[in-house]
Amino acid sequence: MSQARGHPEPPAGTGQTGPPLAAPGRGATPRERAAALASEWAPVAGRVLLALVLAWFGYHELVRPSLWTGYVPVVSPSSTAAIIAVLAHGWVLLMLAVALAAGIATRLAALLAAAVLLEIIISLTVTAGLSDLTMRDIGVFGLAICLTGVSNQRLALRR
């Protein structure tokens, strides 16, 4: 227990600093209740929203791969190799979306999503330079990176 503040120290390795937030209940101010609620549910919201973005693009890559073959580097957009690459990429995006939405291996799924998004960012930057599309993907990449650091989440499967 911290003698200076009168609060117990957070458990080692939890990433918490300072006094713990009051549990949302009796004696907590509305601000403390809102902060506790946000800290519990914000990772879930981020995870579900990232899953929606990945599912959206994965679905469109699977349904109309020819619209996406121009983003495949090195090979001709009209080649079978480009279509296969887009279809594989679409399946990866969908599987990551399902894992994130269902709460399955959330940190690993977020890490893999970050790797896929980094690949997209590098490819877009090399082929077309910085653009609004690239900046959007950098923001989504940031969300994926943030989710890799959240170990305890609501609505996630645990052992």
Backbone as a ProteinNet text record, in pm:
[ID]
protein_1_A
[PRIMARY]
MSQARGHPEPPAGTGQTGPPLAAPGRGATPRERAAALASEWAPVAGRVLLALVLAWFGYHELVRPSLWTGYVPVVSPSSTAAIIAVLAHGWVLLMLAVALAAGIATRLAALLAAAVLLEIIISLTVTAGLSDLTMRDIGVFGLAICLTGVSNQRLALRR
[TERTIARY]
85.2	0	88.7	53.2	126.9	89.5	187.9	162.1	126.4	184.3	163.1	20.2	-38.1	-169.6	-279.8	-244.3	-344.8	-415.5	-357.7	-415.7	-324.6	-379.8	-293.8	-223.7	-103.3	-28.9	-91.4	-94.7	-148.1	-57.3	-113.2	-30.5	77.5	193.5	305.3	265.7	307.1	283.9	146.1	64.1	-69	-68.3	37.8	43.8	-31	-88	-159.6	-61	-87.6	-7.5	-100.7	-53.3	-133.6	-241.9	-326.4	-432.3	-531.8	-588.4	-684.2	-813	-880.6	-1009.3	-1109.8	-1201.1	-1305.7	-1394.4	-1437	-1527.8	-1657.9	-1718.9	-1844	-1952.8	-1973	-2073.4	-2090.6	-2128.7	-2153.5	-2025.1	-2036.2	-1922.6	-1840.1	-1857.4	-1780.4	-1852.2	-1773.5	-1831.6	-1872.4	-1959.6	-1996.3	-1874.5	-1777.8	-1657	-1579.3	-1568	-1498.2	-1572	-1705.5	-1783.6	-1766.7	-1767.9	-1750.5	-1610.9	-1509.2	-1372	-1357.2	-1417.1	-1409.6	-1482.3	-1597.3	-1673.9	-1596	-1536.6	-1459	-1337.3	-1267.7	-1148.1	-1183.2	-1303.3	-1345.1	-1392.6	-1464.7	-1531.6	-1465.4	-1375.1	-1309.7	-1231.5	-1157.2	-1087.8	-1184.2	-1299.7	-1398.7	-1449.1	-1479.6	-1526.9	-1420.7	-1296	-1187.4	-1170.2	-1179.2	-1165.2	-1276.4	-1399.5	-1513.2	-1505.6	-1468	-1457.1	-1344	-1231.1	-1123.3	-1170.4	-1244.9	-1299	-1391.2	-1473.6	-1563.3	-1486	-1380.4	-1299	-1233.9	-1174.5	-1108.6	-1209.5	-1326.2	-1429.8	-1479.4	-1497.7	-1546	-1450.6	-1322.4	-1226.7	-1203.8	-1201.9	-1186	-1300	-1422.3	-1539.8	-1529.7	-1496.7	-1489.8	-1376.3	-1267.8	-1159.8	-1201.8	-1283.9	-1329.9	-1438.4	-1525.7	-1637.8	-1593.2	-1507.4	-1461.9	-1310.5	-1237.3	-1090.5	-1028.9	-1094.1	-1036.6	-1026.8	-1108.5	-1100	-977.8	-917.2	-807.9	-672.5	-670.7	-544.4	-442.2	-486	-393.1	-305.9	-346	-268.3	-163	-164.6	-66.3	63.1	171.9	296.8	363.2	440.7	530.3	460.8	340.5	275.2	173.9	141.6	44.8	-94.4	-167.6	-301.5	-398.1	-373.6	-464	-422.2	-316.5	-266.2	-345.3	-338.9	-401.6	-333.9	-204.5	-130.3	-183.5	-216.5	-269.7	-406.4	-490.5	-623.4	-609.5	-519.8	-497.3	-445.6	-353.9	-300.5	-410.9	-499.1	-609.9	-705.9	-738.2	-828.3	-767.6	-640.3	-573.3	-573.3	-545.5	-544.7	-684.4	-786.4	-923.9	-959.1	-916.6	-942.6	-869.7	-746.9	-671.5	-744.1	-788.2	-860.6	-987.8	-1061.5	-1185.5	-1158.1	-1056.3	-1024.8	-980.6	-902.9	-863.1	-984.7	-1076.1	-1198.2	-1282.1	-1296.4	-1374.2	-1308.4	-1177	-1106.9	-1124	-1110.1	-1124.8	-1267.7	-1364.1	-1504.1	-1547.2	-1499.5	-1538.3	-1454.7	-1350.5	-1266.7	-1174.1	-1131.3	-1042.8	-899.3	-811.4	-669.4	-657.8	-718.9	-732.8	-600	-504.8	-376.4	-300.3	-304.3	-238	-306.8	-439.4	-513.2	-483.2	-476	-444.3	-301.8	-209.8	-71.6	-62.5	-131	-131.3	-200.1	-308	-374.7	-279.8	-204.1	-107	-1.9	42.8	141.8	84.3	-39.5	-104.6	-122.6	-164.8	-183.9	-51	56	187.7	229.3	201.3	229.6	152.6	26.4	-56.2	-0.5	35.5	88.2	217	306.7	433.4	407.7	321.5	291.5	229.5	132.5	68.5	167.1	252.3	348.6	451.9	497.9	599	539.6	415.9	358.8	297.8	237.7	166.3	205	295.3	332.6	225.6	246.4	147.9	20.3	-91.9	-221.5	-323	-444.7	-550.1	-576.2	-564.3	-581	-473	-350.6	-239.8	-256.8	-296.6	-314.5	-428.3	-533.9	-642.4	-590.1	-511.3	-457.6	-358.5	-288.3	-198.7	-280.7	-395.1	-482.5	-535.2	-577.3	-626.5	-511.2	-392.3	-272.3	-247.6	-261.4	-244.5	-342.4	-467.2	-566.7	-524.3	-478.5	-434.9	-317.8	-223.2	-108.5	-155.6	-247.7	-299	-365	-436.6	-506.5	-411.7	-289.5	-194.4	-149.9	-165.9	-121.5	-228.2	-350.2	-459.2	-475.4	-438	-440.2	-573.8	-641.2	-769.7	-880.6	-964.7	-1074.5	-1204.3	-1309.6	-1442.5	-1477.6	-1567.6	-1618.7	-1507.9	-1405.8	-1297	-1284.7	-1254.9	-1237.5	-1104.3	-1106.4	-984.7	-973.1	-854.4	-833.5	-874.6
-117.6	0	122.5	216.9	341.6	426.9	460.3	537.6	682.1	735.6	875.7	901.7	810	833.9	756.3	651.7	570.6	474.5	451.5	360.3	241	124.1	9.2	28.9	-22.2	-14.6	-110.8	-75.3	-168.1	-288.9	-404.3	-523.7	-500.1	-559.2	-544.6	-597.7	-526.6	-571.6	-537.6	-461.4	-428.6	-303.8	-226.1	-104	11.4	-9.3	98.3	183.2	312.8	402.8	487.4	528.8	614.1	535.1	608	539.4	475.9	361.5	295.7	376.2	361.3	427	361.5	440.9	385.1	294.9	185.9	96.4	169.8	145.1	214.7	165.4	236.9	197.9	307.5	269	367.5	440.5	568.9	649.9	704.1	653.3	701.6	820.7	917.2	1032.6	992.1	1069.1	1036.7	1030.8	1117.8	1117.1	986.8	940.7	815.4	696.6	698.7	590	588.7	707	715.3	668.2	706.6	664.4	513.6	456.8	311.6	239.3	289.4	228.9	235.6	351.4	367.4	276	264.5	179.4	32.3	-6.8	-145.5	-175.8	-81.9	-110.9	-50.7	46.2	106.8	5.1	-87.5	-187.7	-274.9	-305	-385.5	-307.1	-179.7	-95.4	-85.4	-63.3	-55.7	-185.7	-296.5	-429	-455.2	-423.5	-446.4	-353	-228.5	-134.8	-174	-218.6	-267.6	-389.7	-478.5	-596.5	-556.3	-454.4	-408.5	-356.7	-281.7	-229.8	-345	-438.6	-551.6	-637	-660.6	-741.4	-672.4	-541.9	-466	-483.4	-459.9	-469.6	-614.6	-706.4	-848.3	-897.4	-861.2	-901.6	-847.3	-719.4	-660	-718	-756.1	-820.6	-958.5	-1027.3	-1160.4	-1152.7	-1054.2	-1043.4	-987.4	-887.9	-824.3	-809.8	-920.2	-911.6	-828.7	-824.7	-749.4	-600.1	-550	-408.1	-378.4	-481.5	-463.6	-507.4	-569.9	-623.8	-515.2	-394.7	-284.6	-250.2	-292.8	-265.6	-372.7	-480.4	-586.9	-543.6	-530.2	-484	-592.8	-552.3	-634.5	-711.4	-763.5	-843.3	-759.1	-805.5	-736.7	-744.7	-632.7	-633.5	-730.7	-765.7	-856.4	-1003.3	-1029.3	-1166.7	-1248.2	-1378.7	-1471.3	-1462.4	-1438.7	-1426	-1309.8	-1199.8	-1084	-1115.7	-1185.8	-1223.2	-1318.7	-1414.6	-1509	-1435.1	-1340.8	-1262.6	-1182.2	-1121.2	-1042.8	-1133.9	-1249.2	-1342.7	-1392.1	-1423.8	-1467.8	-1356	-1235.7	-1119.2	-1097.5	-1111.7	-1095.7	-1197.4	-1322.6	-1426.2	-1395.3	-1348.3	-1312.5	-1200.9	-1099.7	-989.7	-1038.7	-1126.1	-1178.3	-1262.9	-1346	-1430.6	-1345.4	-1242.3	-1151.9	-1078.5	-1039.1	-971.2	-1061.7	-1187	-1282.1	-1302.4	-1320.4	-1341	-1219.9	-1101.1	-980.4	-963.5	-980.5	-961.6	-1066.4	-1189.1	-1297.2	-1298.8	-1219.5	-1216.4	-1335.2	-1388.4	-1505.1	-1457.8	-1488.2	-1449.9	-1304.4	-1216.5	-1077	-1005.4	-1027.3	-958.2	-1009.4	-1139.7	-1197.1	-1149.5	-1150.6	-1104.2	-957.4	-876.5	-734.3	-716.8	-798.2	-791.1	-830.6	-937.9	-979.5	-874.8	-815.1	-707.7	-589.6	-557.2	-447.6	-480.1	-605.5	-645	-633	-677.9	-667.7	-520.9	-440.3	-297.2	-228.4	-268	-211	-247.2	-370.9	-412.7	-325.4	-298.2	-214	-72.4	-17.5	119.3	131.2	35.3	39.7	29	-63.4	-81.9	43.8	102.2	224.4	340.6	353.1	463.4	449.4	327.3	304.7	328.9	282	292.9	429.5	493.8	618.6	734.8	713.2	818.8	834	931.9	955.9	1012.8	957.2	1003.3	992.3	1033.4	1022	875.5	785.8	643	591.6	632.6	589.1	641.8	766.1	824.2	755.5	718.9	644.3	512.1	443.5	314.3	328.2	440.4	464.2	476.8	541.3	551.1	415.9	333.1	199.1	113.8	131	62.7	100.6	229.5	275.1	208.6	193.2	124.4	-20.2	-88.3	-227.1	-236.8	-145.3	-144.3	-124.3	-30.6	-6.7	-131.7	-205.3	-324.2	-438.8	-435.9	-541.5	-530.6	-414.3	-394.2	-417	-448.8	-465.9	-614.6	-654.9	-797.4	-846.3	-767.1	-808.5	-728.4	-797.2	-730.3	-799.3	-722.7	-781.3	-848.7	-943.4	-1015.8	-1080.4	-1129.6	-1200.4	-1337.8	-1436.4	-1572.5	-1582.6	-1646.3	-1666.1	-1812.3	-1856	-1994.4	-2007
0	0	0	-83.6	-89.9	30.7	111.8	232	198.1	90.5	57.4	9.9	-63.2	-120.9	-49.7	21.9	88	-6.6	-125.2	-223.3	-240.4	-265.2	-293	-426.5	-434.1	-560	-659.6	-788.5	-888.9	-900.2	-937.9	-954.9	-1058.7	-1037.3	-1130.6	-1267.4	-1371.3	-1507.6	-1563.3	-1488.5	-1539.4	-1624.5	-1617.6	-1696.5	-1632.3	-1514.1	-1447.1	-1369.6	-1366.4	-1286	-1203.1	-1087.6	-1000.7	-930.5	-859.2	-785.5	-880.3	-842.4	-930.5	-939.5	-1052.3	-1067.5	-974.6	-926.3	-841.5	-925.5	-867.7	-939.1	-963.9	-1080	-1107.4	-1012.4	-908.2	-809.8	-708.3	-589.3	-484	-447.9	-429.4	-388.6	-503.2	-622	-736.6	-798.7	-842	-909.6	-1050.6	-1113.4	-1252.3	-1343.9	-1320.5	-1402.7	-1383.6	-1259.4	-1231.8	-1291.5	-1284.3	-1343.5	-1495.1	-1556.8	-1702.2	-1743.3	-1664.7	-1695.9	-1682.1	-1578.4	-1559.1	-1671.4	-1710.5	-1819.2	-1950.6	-1976.9	-2100.9	-2101.9	-1988.3	-1986.2	-2003.8	-1963.5	-1980.9	-2122.1	-2182.4	-2309.7	-2433.2	-2418.2	-2535	-2618	-2555.1	-2637.6	-2718	-2662.2	-2735.3	-2855.3	-2833.6	-2944.4	-3053	-3015	-3112.7	-3188.4	-3116.4	-3178.3	-3279.4	-3242.4	-3332.4	-3453.9	-3431.5	-3544.3	-3639.4	-3584.3	-3670.5	-3748.4	-3683.4	-3751.3	-3865.6	-3844.6	-3951.5	-4072.1	-4047.9	-4159	-4235.1	-4161.1	-4226.9	-4303.4	-4243.7	-4309.9	-4436.3	-4429.6	-4545.7	-4664.3	-4640.9	-4750.7	-4791.8	-4696.5	-4730	-4817.8	-4779.7	-4858.8	-5001.6	-5014.8	-5148.9	-5231.9	-5168.1	-5242.3	-5291.9	-5215.6	-5257.1	-5364.2	-5354.9	-5449.1	-5584	-5583.7	-5708.2	-5709.2	-5715.5	-5708.1	-5819.9	-5936.3	-6048.9	-6019.3	-5927.9	-5891.4	-5804	-5747	-5652.2	-5706.7	-5824.1	-5875.6	-5908.6	-5929.3	-5956.5	-5836.9	-5717.7	-5597.1	-5569.5	-5646.5	-5626.4	-5695.2	-5617.7	-5679.6	-5762.5	-5857.1	-5938.2	-6050.7	-6030.2	-6134.3	-6211.6	-6330.5	-6415.3	-6351.6	-6347.9	-6288.9	-6356	-6480.8	-6551.4	-6538.5	-6462.7	-6452.4	-6350	-6368.1	-6274	-6138	-6136.8	-6011.1	-5928.1	-5993.6	-5921.8	-5861.2	-5935.6	-5884.3	-5765.2	-5775.2	-5665.7	-5542.3	-5562.3	-5449.7	-5381.3	-5460.8	-5403.4	-5327.7	-5384.7	-5316.7	-5184.7	-5185.2	-5061.8	-4958.1	-5003.9	-4915.1	-4856.4	-4938.7	-4891.5	-4784.2	-4801.8	-4700.8	-4570.9	-4581	-4460.2	-4385.1	-4457.7	-4393.4	-4325.8	-4393.2	-4333.9	-4210.5	-4213.7	-4098.1	-3978.9	-4004.6	-3897.1	-3840.6	-3927.8	-3883.9	-3794.6	-3833.7	-3754.1	-3617.2	-3615.7	-3488.4	-3396.4	-3450.6	-3368.6	-3318	-3406.1	-3366.3	-3263.8	-3279.7	-3189.2	-3061.5	-3056	-2937	-2926.1	-3038.7	-3041.7	-3065.1	-2971.1	-2981.9	-3025.6	-2949.5	-2991.6	-3011.7	-2922.8	-2937.7	-3059.1	-3082.2	-3199.3	-3327.4	-3328.6	-3446.7	-3474	-3369.2	-3387.4	-3440.1	-3390	-3438	-3585.4	-3623.4	-3763.9	-3851.8	-3800.6	-3875.5	-3894.2	-3790.8	-3802.1	-3908.1	-3913.1	-4013.4	-4154	-4172.4	-4304	-4342	-4246.8	-4274.6	-4305.6	-4237.5	-4267.8	-4410.3	-4450.1	-4588.7	-4687.4	-4656.8	-4743.9	-4749.2	-4634.4	-4628.3	-4708.5	-4691.5	-4765.8	-4915	-4955.3	-5097	-5157.8	-5087	-5138.2	-5145.4	-5045.1	-5042.9	-5153.5	-5176.7	-5281.2	-5419.1	-5441	-5575.5	-5603.7	-5504.6	-5532.6	-5441.9	-5348	-5254.4	-5146.9	-5059.4	-4954.8	-5015.2	-4973.3	-5022.8	-4910.4	-4939.6	-4839	-4803.7	-4900.9	-4873.5	-4779.1	-4804.8	-4721.1	-4578.9	-4565.4	-4432.5	-4357.2	-4426.1	-4362.3	-4309.5	-4390.1	-4348.8	-4234	-4227.2	-4114.4	-3985.2	-3992.2	-3874.8	-3831.2	-3925.7	-3893.8	-3839	-3894.4	-3844.7	-3698.3	-3666.9	-3528.4	-3433.9	-3477.7	-3395.3	-3371.5	-3474.3	-3459.3	-3362.2	-3371.9	-3280.7	-3136.9	-3115.6	-2980.2	-2923.3	-3004.2	-2956.3	-2921.8	-2974.4	-2939.2	-2794.3	-2734.2	-2596.9	-2491.9	-2532.2	-2436.5	-2407.8	-2285.4	-2254.8	-2199.4	-2120.8	-2064.8	-2129.5	-2203.4	-2272	-2238.9	-2240.3	-2226.3	-2357.6	-2351.2	-2467.8	-2549.9	-2482.3	-2549	-2486.6	-2568.5	-2518.7	-2446.5	-2331.5	-2253.7	-2216.3	-2181.8	-2135.9	-1992.7
[MASK]
+++++++++++++++++++++++++++++++++++++++++++++++++++++++++++++++++++++++++++++++++++++++++++++++++++++++++++++++++++++++++++++++++++++++++++++++++++++++++++++++

